[in-house]
Amino acid sequence: MSKKKEEEARREALQQQIVRIRLPRGLQSFGIVDQRLGGSRMRVRCLDGKNRICRIPGRLKRRLWVREGDIVIVEPWELGGDEKGDIMYKYTKAQVQFLKRKGYLKKIEEFEEF
């Protein structure tokens, strides 16, 4: 394959990736990973104004690699929902740019100031 075809394929893959973006439903909210605590747990600042200790559920442990600064979807627990939650999804860089352009992540700019 030539370089042009490879580049077009890469662009096409990005377009396909952005076509359907998972958004928070119900009680879920966007969050930014602040600190990794170990044992698949991390401290997350959620856009609903709360800091939660979140974990990666067992079914996602091997598939979901999360670092500090990543944008994620957090689902609060039914018991202790203000303090604890699960990380359900991690956004890629292209998806984060798309969400910012569409206005879903307006509150993130306020968080990044501090």
ABEGO torsion letter per residue (X at the ends): XBAAAAAAAAAAAAAAAAABBBBBBEABBBBBBABBAEGGBBBBBBAAGBBBBBBBBAAAAAABBBBBGBBBBBBBBABGAAABBBBABBBBAAAAAAAAAAGAAAAAAAAAAX
